[in-house]
Amino acid sequence: MVQPPRSLQIITRLIDGQICAYDVASPSPGALSPAAVFTPRPGDDVIEHAATVDLGRVFYTTLNSVVCVTSSGDERWRAVFEPHSDQLHGHRPGCVLSLNGRTVWVYRPDAMAGRNLPDQWVVLDAENGAVLARSDLETVGHGGQQYRHPTDEHVLLDIGEGQDGSVIYWASLSDGRLAPVRYPWADRVLIDLAPDGQQFMTVDHGQADVAFHTYPSGEMTATLQIEDFGHDPDEVFLEWSGGYLSPDVAVATLVGEDEDGEEWFRHYRINVAAGRVEEELASNAEHAYDLQPLGDGSWLTTDPSGHPVRWSA
């Protein structure tokens, strides 16, 4: 099967206070070296980050702003969240760059930040930081993970509300408006979008099952329980990690404890079309979240220095 193009080309990691950008378009295995390194502005505590494909700029969030910095270290623009929040914990603003590179999508957990505002989803102009659209959300989230669709300009947002569950929205910028559509669940965590954009993967907030859904309808096409992986649901649970190795193959993560109380994790390959567990994947990961599938049959883990390492089955 010919693999479709994957939108994920540049990934970033925060290492020793610097934002390192890596080009993963090349399928070369092994340790990756940064294609560019960006230095955040003095005093900025970086939360989330994304770099442009040409490696000329990086965008990152702090507790009270979104910042654009050039490869030379100059601040191009700063969009400040008002009013200023003195809350240091419990809220993590996030950002993602659109597929065409023209806009920066920002999730603001303003309710937990104590701004006396609802949570907001905001779209900024990547050139100057101007607000192009914003929408109030019906959530009180601690943080949100955004996923850009690999073939169109839609973005999906998963908002974690702690013990209250997880809410998933999807939206696009149309005629200067942002009109998020909320999926009808509060108990599923978005894990990944398939590289062909035809479906997405979720894990139950209670960590009892993994499911696959058609995009954009959200119709559930397959569900796998703990028992399907050959484990006892009273002792093992699904972690909120994994993703798509290809449009047809996904990876789920199971965690538990051995007889000595030591925690363990295992990654399993899933035949998505058949809705069947295939085999355990020797991922070389250091922990349950140390695996980032790239959609082309390969995945990343992390070496002791914090840089990614590429593997392939």
C-alpha positions as a Markdown table, in Angstrom:
| # | Residue | x | y | z |
|---|---|---|---|---|
| 1 | Met | 0.0 | 0.0 | 0.0 |
| 2 | Val | 1.3 | 3.4 | -0.9 |
| 3 | Gln | 1.5 | 5.6 | 2.2 |
| 4 | Pro | -0.2 | 9.0 | 1.9 |
| 5 | Pro | 1.7 | 12.1 | 2.8 |
| 6 | Arg | 2.0 | 12.8 | 6.6 |
| 7 | Ser | 1.5 | 16.3 | 7.9 |
| 8 | Leu | 4.0 | 15.6 | 10.7 |
| 9 | Gln | 7.3 | 16.8 | 9.2 |
| 10 | Ile | 8.9 | 19.0 | 11.8 |
| 11 | Ile | 8.8 | 17.9 | 15.5 |
| 12 | Thr | 10.1 | 19.9 | 18.4 |
| 13 | Arg | 11.6 | 18.9 | 21.8 |
| 14 | Leu | 12.5 | 21.2 | 24.7 |
| 15 | Ile | 16.0 | 20.2 | 25.8 |
| 16 | Asp | 18.1 | 22.1 | 28.4 |
| 17 | Gly | 16.0 | 25.2 | 28.0 |
| 18 | Gln | 16.2 | 25.3 | 24.2 |
| 19 | Ile | 13.7 | 24.2 | 21.6 |
| 20 | Cys | 15.2 | 21.7 | 19.2 |
| 21 | Ala | 13.5 | 21.1 | 15.8 |
| 22 | Tyr | 13.9 | 17.9 | 13.9 |
| 23 | Asp | 13.0 | 17.0 | 10.3 |
| 24 | Val | 11.3 | 13.6 | 10.3 |
| 25 | Ala | 10.4 | 13.7 | 6.6 |
| 26 | Ser | 13.5 | 11.5 | 5.8 |
| 27 | Pro | 13.0 | 7.9 | 6.9 |
| 28 | Ser | 16.5 | 7.5 | 8.2 |
| 29 | Pro | 16.6 | 5.4 | 11.4 |
| 30 | Gly | 18.7 | 6.0 | 14.5 |
| 31 | Ala | 19.4 | 9.1 | 16.6 |
| 32 | Leu | 18.2 | 12.4 | 15.2 |
| 33 | Ser | 20.2 | 15.6 | 15.3 |
| 34 | Pro | 18.4 | 18.9 | 15.5 |
| 35 | Ala | 17.9 | 20.7 | 12.1 |
| 36 | Ala | 17.5 | 24.0 | 14.1 |
| 37 | Val | 17.8 | 25.1 | 17.7 |
| 38 | Phe | 15.8 | 28.1 | 19.0 |
| 39 | Thr | 16.5 | 30.0 | 22.2 |
| 40 | Pro | 13.4 | 31.2 | 24.1 |
| 41 | Arg | 13.3 | 34.8 | 25.3 |
| 42 | Pro | 14.9 | 35.4 | 28.7 |
| 43 | Gly | 12.4 | 34.7 | 31.6 |
| 44 | Asp | 10.0 | 32.6 | 29.4 |
| 45 | Asp | 9.1 | 29.2 | 30.8 |
| 46 | Val | 8.1 | 27.3 | 27.7 |
| 47 | Ile | 5.1 | 24.9 | 27.8 |
| 48 | Glu | 4.3 | 23.9 | 24.3 |
| 49 | His | 6.1 | 24.6 | 21.0 |
| 50 | Ala | 6.0 | 24.2 | 17.2 |
| 51 | Ala | 8.3 | 25.2 | 14.4 |
| 52 | Thr | 7.7 | 26.2 | 10.8 |
| 53 | Val | 8.7 | 23.8 | 8.0 |
| 54 | Asp | 11.4 | 26.1 | 6.8 |
| 55 | Leu | 12.8 | 26.2 | 10.3 |
| 56 | Gly | 12.7 | 30.0 | 10.3 |
| 57 | Arg | 10.5 | 30.5 | 13.3 |
| 58 | Val | 9.3 | 28.8 | 16.4 |
| 59 | Phe | 6.1 | 29.4 | 18.4 |
| 60 | Tyr | 5.6 | 28.6 | 22.0 |
| 61 | Thr | 3.3 | 29.2 | 24.9 |
| 62 | Thr | 4.0 | 30.4 | 28.4 |
| 63 | Leu | 1.4 | 30.7 | 31.2 |
| 64 | Asn | 0.5 | 34.1 | 30.0 |
| 65 | Ser | 1.4 | 34.4 | 26.3 |
| 66 | Val | 2.1 | 33.0 | 22.9 |
| 67 | Val | 5.5 | 34.0 | 21.5 |
| 68 | Cys | 7.1 | 33.8 | 18.1 |
| 69 | Val | 10.9 | 33.7 | 17.9 |
| 70 | Thr | 13.1 | 33.7 | 14.8 |
| 71 | Ser | 16.0 | 31.3 | 14.2 |
| 72 | Ser | 18.4 | 34.2 | 15.1 |
| 73 | Gly | 16.7 | 34.5 | 18.5 |
| 74 | Asp | 14.8 | 37.7 | 17.9 |
| 75 | Glu | 11.2 | 38.0 | 19.2 |
| 76 | Arg | 9.0 | 38.6 | 16.2 |
| 77 | Trp | 5.7 | 39.0 | 18.2 |
| 78 | Arg | 4.1 | 38.2 | 21.5 |
| 79 | Ala | 0.4 | 37.7 | 22.1 |
| 80 | Val | -0.3 | 38.3 | 25.8 |
| 81 | Phe | -3.2 | 36.6 | 27.6 |
| 82 | Glu | -5.3 | 39.2 | 29.5 |
| 83 | Pro | -5.8 | 39.5 | 32.3 |
| 84 | His | -2.5 | 38.3 | 33.7 |
| 85 | Ser | -2.8 | 35.1 | 35.7 |
| 86 | Asp | -0.8 | 34.6 | 38.9 |
| 87 | Gln | -1.8 | 30.9 | 39.1 |
| 88 | Leu | 1.3 | 28.9 | 38.6 |
| 89 | His | -0.2 | 25.4 | 38.5 |
| 90 | Gly | -3.2 | 23.6 | 37.1 |
| 91 | His | -3.4 | 25.3 | 33.7 |
| 92 | Arg | -1.2 | 24.7 | 30.6 |
| 93 | Pro | -1.9 | 26.8 | 27.5 |
| 94 | Gly | -1.0 | 25.0 | 24.3 |
| 95 | Cys | -0.3 | 25.8 | 20.6 |
| 96 | Val | -0.1 | 24.0 | 17.3 |
| 97 | Leu | 0.8 | 25.4 | 13.8 |
| 98 | Ser | -1.8 | 24.8 | 11.1 |
| 99 | Leu | -1.1 | 22.5 | 8.1 |
| 100 | Asn | -0.5 | 25.4 | 5.8 |
| 101 | Gly | 1.7 | 27.2 | 8.3 |
| 102 | Arg | -0.4 | 30.4 | 8.2 |
| 103 | Thr | -2.1 | 30.3 | 11.6 |
| 104 | Val | -1.3 | 29.3 | 15.2 |
| 105 | Trp | -4.1 | 27.6 | 17.1 |
| 106 | Val | -4.0 | 28.2 | 20.9 |
| 107 | Tyr | -5.9 | 26.6 | 23.6 |
| 108 | Arg | -6.3 | 28.8 | 26.7 |
| 109 | Pro | -7.5 | 27.1 | 29.9 |
| 110 | Asp | -8.7 | 30.5 | 31.3 |
| 111 | Ala | -11.1 | 29.1 | 33.8 |
| 112 | Met | -8.4 | 27.2 | 35.7 |
| 113 | Ala | -6.0 | 30.2 | 35.3 |
| 114 | Gly | -8.4 | 32.3 | 37.4 |
| 115 | Arg | -9.1 | 34.9 | 34.7 |
| 116 | Asn | -12.8 | 34.8 | 35.4 |
| 117 | Leu | -13.3 | 33.8 | 31.7 |
| 118 | Pro | -14.4 | 30.6 | 30.0 |
| 119 | Asp | -11.8 | 28.4 | 28.3 |
| 120 | Gln | -11.0 | 29.8 | 24.9 |
| 121 | Trp | -9.8 | 28.4 | 21.5 |
| 122 | Val | -8.0 | 31.1 | 19.6 |
| 123 | Val | -6.6 | 31.3 | 16.1 |
| 124 | Leu | -3.7 | 33.7 | 15.5 |
| 125 | Asp | -2.0 | 35.0 | 12.4 |
| 126 | Ala | 1.4 | 33.3 | 12.3 |
| 127 | Glu | 2.9 | 36.4 | 10.7 |
| 128 | Asn | 2.0 | 39.0 | 13.4 |
| 129 | Gly | 0.1 | 37.3 | 16.2 |
| 130 | Ala | -3.2 | 39.1 | 15.4 |
| 131 | Val | -6.3 | 37.3 | 16.6 |
| 132 | Leu | -8.2 | 36.0 | 13.5 |
| 133 | Ala | -10.9 | 34.2 | 15.4 |
| 134 | Arg | -11.8 | 33.0 | 18.9 |
| 135 | Ser | -14.4 | 30.8 | 20.5 |
| 136 | Asp | -15.5 | 30.3 | 24.1 |
| 137 | Leu | -15.6 | 26.6 | 25.2 |
| 138 | Glu | -17.9 | 24.8 | 27.6 |
| 139 | Thr | -15.0 | 23.3 | 29.6 |
| 140 | Val | -12.9 | 23.9 | 32.7 |
| 141 | Gly | -9.7 | 22.3 | 31.5 |
| 142 | His | -6.2 | 21.9 | 32.9 |
| 143 | Gly | -4.6 | 21.6 | 29.5 |
| 144 | Gly | -5.4 | 20.5 | 25.9 |
| 145 | Gln | -3.7 | 18.5 | 23.2 |
| 146 | Gln | -4.3 | 19.8 | 19.6 |
| 147 | Tyr | -4.0 | 17.6 | 16.5 |
| 148 | Arg | -4.0 | 19.1 | 13.1 |
| 149 | His | -5.7 | 17.0 | 10.4 |
| 150 | Pro | -3.2 | 15.6 | 7.9 |
| 151 | Thr | -5.1 | 16.5 | 4.7 |
| 152 | Asp | -7.2 | 19.5 | 5.4 |
| 153 | Glu | -7.2 | 22.6 | 7.6 |
| 154 | His | -9.2 | 21.1 | 10.5 |
| 155 | Val | -7.8 | 20.9 | 14.0 |
| 156 | Leu | -8.9 | 18.6 | 16.8 |
| 157 | Leu | -8.6 | 19.6 | 20.4 |
| 158 | Asp | -8.7 | 17.2 | 23.4 |
| 159 | Ile | -9.3 | 19.0 | 26.7 |
| 160 | Gly | -8.4 | 17.2 | 30.0 |
| 161 | Glu | -10.8 | 18.2 | 32.9 |
| 162 | Gly | -9.1 | 16.0 | 35.5 |
| 163 | Gln | -11.4 | 13.6 | 37.2 |
| 164 | Asp | -14.3 | 15.1 | 35.3 |
| 165 | Gly | -13.2 | 13.5 | 32.1 |
| 166 | Ser | -12.0 | 14.6 | 28.7 |
| 167 | Val | -13.8 | 16.6 | 25.9 |
| 168 | Ile | -13.0 | 16.5 | 22.2 |
| 169 | Tyr | -13.7 | 19.3 | 19.7 |
| 170 | Trp | -13.0 | 19.8 | 16.0 |
| 171 | Ala | -13.1 | 23.0 | 14.0 |
| 172 | Ser | -11.7 | 24.9 | 11.0 |
| 173 | Leu | -11.2 | 28.6 | 10.3 |
| 174 | Ser | -13.9 | 29.5 | 7.8 |
| 175 | Asp | -14.8 | 33.1 | 6.7 |
| 176 | Gly | -13.0 | 34.4 | 9.7 |
| 177 | Arg | -15.1 | 32.4 | 12.1 |
| 178 | Leu | -14.3 | 29.5 | 14.4 |
| 179 | Ala | -17.3 | 27.3 | 15.2 |
| 180 | Pro | -16.1 | 24.2 | 17.2 |
| 181 | Val | -18.1 | 21.0 | 17.1 |
| 182 | Arg | -18.1 | 19.0 | 20.2 |
| 183 | Tyr | -18.1 | 15.2 | 20.1 |
| 184 | Pro | -20.9 | 13.7 | 22.3 |
| 185 | Trp | -18.6 | 12.2 | 25.0 |
| 186 | Ala | -16.9 | 13.3 | 28.1 |
| 187 | Asp | -15.1 | 10.0 | 28.8 |
| 188 | Arg | -12.8 | 9.5 | 25.8 |
| 189 | Val | -9.2 | 10.8 | 25.4 |
| 190 | Leu | -8.0 | 11.5 | 21.9 |
| 191 | Ile | -4.7 | 9.7 | 21.2 |
| 192 | Asp | -4.0 | 10.2 | 17.5 |
| 193 | Leu | -5.3 | 10.9 | 14.0 |
| 194 | Ala | -4.7 | 8.3 | 11.3 |
| 195 | Pro | -2.1 | 9.5 | 8.7 |
| 196 | Asp | -4.7 | 9.4 | 5.9 |
| 197 | Gly | -7.1 | 11.4 | 8.0 |
| 198 | Gln | -9.9 | 8.9 | 7.7 |
| 199 | Gln | -10.2 | 8.0 | 11.4 |
| 200 | Phe | -8.9 | 8.6 | 14.9 |
| 201 | Met | -8.1 | 6.7 | 18.0 |
| 202 | Thr | -9.3 | 7.2 | 21.6 |
| 203 | Val | -8.8 | 5.6 | 25.0 |
| 204 | Asp | -11.5 | 5.4 | 27.6 |
| 205 | His | -10.9 | 8.0 | 30.4 |
| 206 | Gly | -11.3 | 5.2 | 32.9 |
| 207 | Gln | -8.6 | 3.4 | 30.8 |
| 208 | Ala | -10.7 | 0.3 | 30.2 |
| 209 | Asp | -10.6 | 0.2 | 26.4 |
| 210 | Val | -9.2 | 1.6 | 23.2 |
| 211 | Ala | -11.5 | 2.6 | 20.3 |
| 212 | Phe | -11.3 | 3.7 | 16.7 |
| 213 | His | -13.7 | 6.2 | 15.1 |
| 214 | Thr | -14.4 | 7.4 | 11.6 |
| 215 | Tyr | -13.5 | 11.1 | 10.9 |
| 216 | Pro | -15.3 | 13.5 | 11.2 |
| 217 | Ser | -18.5 | 11.7 | 12.3 |
| 218 | Gly | -16.9 | 10.0 | 15.3 |
| 219 | Glu | -18.7 | 6.8 | 14.7 |
| 220 | Met | -17.0 | 4.0 | 16.6 |
| 221 | Thr | -15.9 | 1.2 | 14.3 |
| 222 | Ala | -13.9 | -1.0 | 16.7 |
| 223 | Thr | -13.3 | -1.3 | 20.4 |
| 224 | Leu | -10.8 | -3.5 | 22.2 |
| 225 | Gln | -11.0 | -4.3 | 25.9 |
| 226 | Ile | -8.2 | -5.3 | 28.3 |
| 227 | Glu | -9.1 | -8.9 | 27.9 |
| 228 | Asp | -8.5 | -8.7 | 24.1 |
| 229 | Phe | -4.8 | -8.1 | 24.9 |
| 230 | Gly | -4.7 | -11.2 | 27.1 |
| 231 | His | -4.6 | -9.4 | 30.5 |
| 232 | Asp | -6.8 | -9.2 | 33.6 |
| 233 | Pro | -8.8 | -5.9 | 33.6 |
| 234 | Asp | -8.6 | -5.9 | 37.4 |
| 235 | Glu | -4.9 | -5.6 | 37.3 |
| 236 | Val | -4.0 | -4.0 | 34.0 |
| 237 | Phe | -5.2 | -0.8 | 32.3 |
| 238 | Leu | -4.7 | 1.1 | 29.0 |
| 239 | Glu | -2.5 | 4.1 | 29.1 |
| 240 | Trp | -3.4 | 7.3 | 27.3 |
| 241 | Ser | -0.6 | 6.9 | 24.8 |
| 242 | Gly | 0.2 | 5.2 | 21.5 |
| 243 | Gly | -1.1 | 6.1 | 18.0 |
| 244 | Tyr | -0.9 | 5.1 | 14.3 |
| 245 | Leu | 2.1 | 3.4 | 12.8 |
| 246 | Ser | 0.2 | 3.5 | 9.4 |
| 247 | Pro | -3.5 | 3.9 | 8.3 |
| 248 | Asp | -4.0 | 0.2 | 9.0 |
| 249 | Val | -1.8 | -0.4 | 12.1 |
| 250 | Ala | -2.1 | 1.3 | 15.5 |
| 251 | Val | -0.2 | 0.9 | 18.8 |
| 252 | Ala | -1.8 | 0.7 | 22.2 |
| 253 | Thr | -0.1 | 0.9 | 25.6 |
| 254 | Leu | -0.9 | -1.3 | 28.5 |
| 255 | Val | 0.5 | -0.9 | 32.0 |
| 256 | Gly | 0.4 | -2.9 | 35.2 |
| 257 | Glu | 2.5 | -4.2 | 38.1 |
| 258 | Asp | 4.4 | -7.4 | 38.6 |
| 259 | Glu | 4.3 | -9.6 | 41.8 |
| 260 | Asp | 7.0 | -7.4 | 43.4 |
| 261 | Gly | 5.0 | -4.2 | 42.8 |
| 262 | Glu | 7.2 | -3.0 | 40.0 |
| 263 | Glu | 5.4 | -1.2 | 37.3 |
| 264 | Trp | 5.7 | -2.5 | 33.7 |
| 265 | Phe | 4.4 | -1.4 | 30.3 |
| 266 | Arg | 3.9 | -3.1 | 26.9 |
| 267 | His | 3.1 | -1.8 | 23.5 |
| 268 | Tyr | 0.8 | -3.8 | 21.2 |
| 269 | Arg | 0.2 | -3.7 | 17.5 |
| 270 | Ile | -3.4 | -3.5 | 16.4 |
| 271 | Asn | -4.9 | -4.4 | 13.0 |
| 272 | Val | -7.3 | -1.5 | 12.8 |
| 273 | Ala | -9.5 | -2.7 | 9.9 |
| 274 | Ala | -10.0 | -6.1 | 11.6 |
| 275 | Gly | -10.2 | -4.7 | 15.1 |
| 276 | Arg | -7.8 | -7.3 | 16.3 |
| 277 | Val | -4.7 | -7.3 | 18.5 |
| 278 | Glu | -1.8 | -8.7 | 16.5 |
| 279 | Glu | 1.4 | -8.9 | 18.6 |
| 280 | Glu | 3.5 | -7.1 | 21.2 |
| 281 | Leu | 5.8 | -4.4 | 19.7 |
| 282 | Ala | 9.4 | -4.2 | 20.8 |
| 283 | Ser | 9.3 | -0.4 | 20.9 |
| 284 | Asn | 12.7 | 0.3 | 22.7 |
| 285 | Ala | 10.8 | 2.8 | 24.8 |
| 286 | Glu | 11.9 | 3.9 | 28.3 |
| 287 | His | 8.4 | 4.4 | 29.7 |
| 288 | Ala | 4.8 | 4.2 | 28.6 |
| 289 | Tyr | 4.7 | 7.6 | 27.0 |
| 290 | Asp | 8.1 | 7.3 | 25.3 |
| 291 | Leu | 6.7 | 6.4 | 21.9 |
| 292 | Gln | 5.6 | 8.7 | 19.2 |
| 293 | Pro | 4.3 | 7.0 | 16.0 |
| 294 | Leu | 5.0 | 8.9 | 12.8 |
| 295 | Gly | 2.4 | 7.3 | 10.6 |
| 296 | Asp | 4.9 | 5.9 | 8.0 |
| 297 | Gly | 5.7 | 2.6 | 9.9 |
| 298 | Ser | 8.3 | 4.2 | 12.2 |
| 299 | Trp | 8.2 | 5.7 | 15.6 |
| 300 | Leu | 10.3 | 7.8 | 17.9 |
| 301 | Thr | 11.6 | 7.2 | 21.4 |
| 302 | Thr | 14.0 | 9.4 | 23.5 |
| 303 | Asp | 17.7 | 8.9 | 24.3 |
| 304 | Pro | 19.2 | 9.9 | 27.7 |
| 305 | Ser | 20.0 | 13.3 | 26.4 |
| 306 | Gly | 16.4 | 14.0 | 25.4 |
| 307 | His | 16.9 | 13.8 | 21.7 |
| 308 | Pro | 14.6 | 11.5 | 19.6 |
| 309 | Val | 15.6 | 8.1 | 18.2 |
| 310 | Arg | 13.8 | 6.7 | 15.2 |
| 311 | Trp | 12.9 | 3.0 | 15.0 |
| 312 | Ser | 11.1 | 0.8 | 12.5 |
| 313 | Ala | 9.6 | -2.7 | 12.6 |
